[in-house]
Amino acid sequence: MNKHVSPRMNRRAFVIGTAAVGAGLAIGLDIPFGGPAVVRAADGSPEIGAWVVVRPDDTVVIRIARSEMGQGSLTGLAQLVAEELECDWSKVSTEYPTPGQSVARKRVWGDFSTGGSRGIRSSHDYVRKGGATARVMLIQAAAEAWKVPASECTAANSVITHTPSSKTTTYGKVAEDAAKLTPPADVKLKDAKDWKLIGKGVKRLDTADKTTGAMTYGIDVKLPGMLNAAIKDCPVFGGKVKSFDEAKIAGMKGVKKVVKVGDTAVAVVADTWWHAKTALEALPIVWDEGDNAKVSSESIAKWLTEGLANEQPAYVGNKNGDAKAAIAGAARKIEAVYSYPYQNHATMEPMNATAVYTADKCEVWCGTQNGEAAFAATLEASGLPAEKCDVHKVMPGGGFGRRGQTDYVRQAVLIAKQMPGTPIKLLWSREEDMAHGRYHPITQCKMTGAFDADNNLVALHYRLSGQSILFSLRPEALQNGMDPAAFQGVAQSGEAAFGYSVPNLLIEHAMRNPHVPPGFWRGVNVNHNAIYMECFMDELAQAAGQDPLEFRRKLMGNHPKHLAVLNAVAEKIGWSTPAPQGVYRGIAQVMGYGSYVAGAAEISVTDGNKIKVHRIVASTDPGYVVNPAQVERQIAGSFVYGLSALFYGGCTVKDGRIEQTNFDTYNSMRINEMPKVESVMVPSGGFWGGVGEPTIGVAAPAVLNAYFAATGKRIRSVPLRDQNITFA
């Protein structure tokens, strides 16, 4: 039966395997096991290369380094390995190796990070080679047993056949011998036309356990003798703990200890989480909130607006011609200012981690989007070397970018360090989770378009003002101070390139970083850039008296892949035919995460402020489609996220702190509000793009453009709740 299982490595075999690794490749495809030394899984079954374990009954365990968060990467990655392995898919299961094991084996499983829609697109090559390597070794083992050339043998469905004699054997029967072989130096991957499993909408490997409740999430972890911790961090980012009076709660039921966590937080440890939370609420804490307590949404907005002025410094991310001069000399110009708020990830499962610390060992169990980052946080917080630490990945109850950060891991270890030998499960309350997120960056954008006397667009100036994620989280990735990620969707080239040709173009970013920490929120900068650019494209089309689709097409002659998805979505929505009575359409396109996407919406509006989204069509060209059924689900899920942010999202700041601390003030759309979603996949091949994030960006502008078509009113700031606009 297909499923995902938690990894349990046999410690003795792991030590033997580590010693045998020597100078193996970083991606773990050329591990010179040498002689009889065999790396084994917990049940004693042999590894055939680092990615594959084959059991005597022909079941196959495929190792997955990336994190599954509902996006389907676990199944897709297994498909990639199994395609090249030529194994029986019905007998495939998966498991997570630990980052500690990977580091000890010279990062044999490569990158553990799961974000930026990179799970498949950044690892497809080496995981397929892992499957191909194991297949070659299994065939070689069978050939040696038969004393025939390996070239006379083939493999399919976990069965090896010697073609001339029709002899057969199974993977499970030769696995032991295969594991002793030296892996081939190089393997040839299949041509896409020969794929049998890639491109098929096979059922997900994790669905059954999630449906029956058998799946273990971080919040479910239980260890013998475990205590529970609740935590409260300073509600103003940048503030510190001034004092707290633990004597006030010393006699409360279940309380074991009150601990300071770093300079900014206090935690209560108790026998149950509810006792810890109740005591924490009763604990008197005095905060040193600092000057950031004076910051508000209004002060942030004023600062960002000042950054829109041309005389303010800005980084140029995309430029050709002389946009400012062309605008100055144009026959006519159009201007608009848009804004986009902070957004919270709001994962259904709040941040949590379980840690056990002793002077000789520190282990953590948690849901994470980056096992290696969680491992690094464990090392740093524990003060122990890598060989004495490890992180066990469990399924996260939502990620969306939030669990790429490791603040909750560090906190759990710091608490456990103050109670050596006792397992501590730290669980944030919903309020703590909402108040201490890593938020979608806040931005404003001023756009100016210029026309000549014949209504041709001759210049476009796009000026962003707002936060940089990299400045906060990865300052080493800044390029001479500039954040290249700020230009996602409007970049000059690369995986998120601008899809229009304008004779004179200037796209720039005035970086302004308020104290509220930004983070990678699903779709990241593509989200607001797509709204700004695609809504303004509609404004320009209206000013030119042209159809929004035709106006775009005229600017996209040099961008055939952008144009192809736009044409596909226009055809599917029926753009060339009248919409039903009372129904209005909007359209948008963007490139993000290496994929080309477009969206079109059909809506109706009642009383000017009640929107019924009847239908959204998305088209995507990710190069290759590994699992079309999962791509369809990802598109639909991305629209839930994008439309929830459009209608209900948005975080505001008062007295330096986030105001929205639960779902009563930070809502999500309900199933009755969800439109019909249709997907058009136009994979053109030759590249690998992402799936989970790109289509979020086209949901909001498609709906906003349809709203203008219905009402004649432009909405230039979100969420719509602030405009008194709701779902019908």
Disulfide bonds with the S-S distance in Angstrom:
none
